[in-house]
């Protein structure tokens, strides 16, 4: 009897510790997701009547059908795909910078501080700095291109270049974040495995690929997740640097969702919720695919 009671306590105790976090997760994550999905089937301006009753009109899949033919949505979706692809450059760059900084040489702490600096400053500050960096006539990038080619390039005013310019601004702090993750992972690399690999003649790329990277899988997993999320929630830089311009060419899904739901000419909450659902689905596809791949690799070992 006592042993069964002790076993029951062991089974219940973990859930008691998890209960507060599960309640908060349900209230602030699961419930908003479910409500957004439900709201995406309505045409609603965000207002209630005088009796506090919901005034939305059920339209079924109407918002999604409208999205399929919306050119602004197509541009935003395509820009988000560019963000996803190019943001992945943060992983190899952050890894090689972490390997470079994982040394015990004079002044390495100063170098680390300089590389960490972009991570600790606000995205708003990053957006303003790069706006001045690209600014025509006096921006450093504009002046440098003008000095090399004889003609400057106004990156944020060019519909063909503006998205790439904003992505470059976002990569700066993202690389610093990935760098921190990989530096932490390198501190946990087993030195005996490295020494054994050196005795077997492994060095350079072989050492990195067969010895270092397998031990950095936890850091890589977190780096991929935060990079995908960072690419898809790229609202602040777009808002600060271009406000979606010029001519809507730098819009991303998060910013278009804001314009439709809360912008000056928006207040289409159902349509904005439909955009949010599409954005969430894209995020889950990428993250779930990577989690499944990591799980399969772990089970095959």
N, C-alpha and C positions, 0 to 999 in steps of 0.2 A: 504493500500500500504506500509506504513511504517512498519507495523507488519510483512508483508510477507518478506520485505527486511531484517528485523532484524532476522527472522527465517532462511533465506538463509545464512546470515553471520554466524549464530550459526552452521549451517551444514557444511559450508566450512572451518571455522576456525580450527577445529581439524585436517582436512586433510592437511592444510597448515603447521601446526606444525609437522605433521608426515612425510611430503614430503621429507625433507632432509634425515631422517633415512631410509625411504623406498627406496630412490635412492641408498644410500650406501649399504643397504641390498641386493638390486637387483644386483648391480655391483659386490660386493665382496662375496656374498653367492649364490644367485639363478643362476646367470650366470655361475660361475665355476661348479656348480652341473650339469646344463644342458650341458655344454661343456664336462664334464667328461663322462656323459652318452653317448653323441654323439661319443666321441673319443673311447669309449670302443668297437665300431663296426668297428674299423679300425686297420690295422697293420701298425704302424708308428714308425720310429726310432727317432722322435723328431726334425728332420732337414727339412728345406725348400730348394728348388732349388735356383739357382742364381737369378731367377726372383721373388723370394718371394712366390712361389706357394707351396701349401700343397702337400706333396709327399706321404701321406698315401694311403694304398690300402684297399678298403672296403672289409671286411670279414664277415659281418653280425654277427651272433651269434658264430662265430668261436672261439673267445677268451673265451667265456663262456663255450663252449664245451670242450676246452682245460683245463679250470679250473676244470671241473668235473672229469677229469682223472689225475690231477696233484697231486702227493703224497705230495709235499711241501705245496701246498695250503690246503690240508686236514689237515696236521699237524698244520698249522697256524690257520685254522678255529677252530680246536679242542682246541688249546691253548687259543684262544680268548674266547671260551665258559668257560674254566676254570677261566680266568680272571673275566668274568662277574659274575659267581657264587660266587667265593671266595671274590671278591671285595665288595659284598653286606654285608660282615661281618663288614664293616666300619660303617654301620648304627646302629646296636644294640650296638656295642662297643662305638661309638661316643655318642650315647644317654645316656648310663649309666655313661660314664665319665662326660658328661655335667651335669647330675643330681648330681653327686658327687661334681663337682666344683661349682655348683650353691648354695653356702653356704656363710655365713658371719662368717668366723672363722679366727683366726690369721694365717697369712702367705698364705691365699688362692690366693692372687695375684701372689705370687711366683710360686705356683703350676700351675696356669693358664698359666703363661709365659713359663714354662717348657713344658707343653702340646701343646702350640701354636707353639713352636720352629720349629717342622718339616714342618709346613705349609709355613714358610717364607724363607726356604732355597731352592736352586735350585734342580731340579730333577737330574741334573748332579752330584751335590754334594752328594745327597742321593745314587745314583748309585755307586759312588766311595767309600763311607763309607761302604756300604753293600758288595762291592767287597772285601774290606779289612777285613770285619767282617767274611766272608766266606772263606777267603784265607787259603789254606793248610799250615800247619806247624806253622804259626804265628797268624792266625785269631782267634778272641775270640771264635766264634762259634765252629770252628774246634777243638781248644784246650779244650773247655768245653766238647764236645762230646767224645773226646779222653780220657779225665780224667774220665768220667762216664762209658764208654763202653770199654775203652782200645784200641779203633780204631777210628781215626778221619774220617769225611765224607767231601769230597770235593764237596760241593753242586753244584757249577757252572760247574763242570766237569762231573757231573752225568746226563745223558739224562733223567732219570726218576725223578730227583729232581729239576733240574735247573729252570723249569717254576714256581714251588712253591716257590723257593727261591727268584725269581724276584718279584713275587706277594707279598710276605711278605715285600719286600723293598718298593713296591708301596703303600701298606696298611698303612705304617707308616705316611706319610704326608696326605693321604686321610682321615684317622681317625681324624687327627687334623682339617681338613677342615669341616668335618661333625660335629665335636665337636663345632666349632664356630657357625655353623648354628643352632644347637640345643640350645646352650647357649643363642643366640639371641631370639629364639622362647620361651624359658623358661621365659625370661624377660617380655614377653607379655601375659603369662598365667594369667587369671583373678583370683585374690586372693579370691574374694568373692565366686567363684565356689568351690575352694579348701576348704575354710572354711565350706561351706554348705555340701560338701561331707564328711568332718570330723565329722560334727554333725550327719550325717546319719550313721556313723560307718565305712565309707570307709577308707582303708589304704593299704599301701603296693602295691601289684599287682593290686588290684581292683581300687585303686586311680589312678595308672599309666595308666591302660587300659581304664577306663571309663571317666576319667576327664582330665588327662594330655595329653595323646596321641591325642585325638580328636582336642585339641587346637594347637597341633604341626603339623597339616596336611600341612600347607604352607611350613614349614621348611622341613618336610619329602619329599614333592614334589620336592623341589629344591635339596635336598640331593640325592634322587634317580637319578635325571637327571644328575647331575654332576658326580655321581659315575659311571653310565653307560657310559657316555662320557669318563671319565678317564680310565675305563677298556678297552674301544675299541681304544683309541688313545695311547696305551702303547708303544710308539716308543722309547722314549729317554732312559728309563731304560734298555730295551733290547739292544739297540745300545751301551750303555756305559758298561754294565756288561758282555755281552756275544757275541755281534754282531751276534745274531741268533744261536750261537753254544751251545753245541758241536754237530756237524753233523746236524745242522739245527733244532735241537729238541726244541729250545726256540723261534723259529720264531712266530710272530703274524702277522695278516693281514697287519697292517700298515707298519711293517718292510719289509715284503715280497713285498709289493707294491713298497717300496723304492728300494729294490734290483732289481726288474724287470724293473722299469722305469728309475732309476738314478744310479744304482749300476755299479760297474766296468764291469760286463759282462751283463748288462741289456740293457738299451735304447730301451725297448719295451713299448713305451708309451701307446699303445692301451691295451696291456695286463695289465699294471699297473692300467689303468683307470677302467678296468673290475673288478679288485680286489677292487678298491676304491668304485665302485658302490655296490658291495656285502657288503662291510663294512658299507656303508651308509644305505643300506636296513636293515641290522641287527639292527643298531642303531635306525632307525625309527620304527621298529617293537616293540622293547622294550619300547621306549619312548611313542609312540602312544598308546600302550596298557595300560601303567600306566596313561596317561592323560585321556583316556576313562574311566578307572575305577574311577579316582578321580571325573570326571564330573558326572558319574552316582551316586556316593555317595552323591555329593552335590545336585543333582536334587531330590533325594529320601528323603532328609531331610525336 
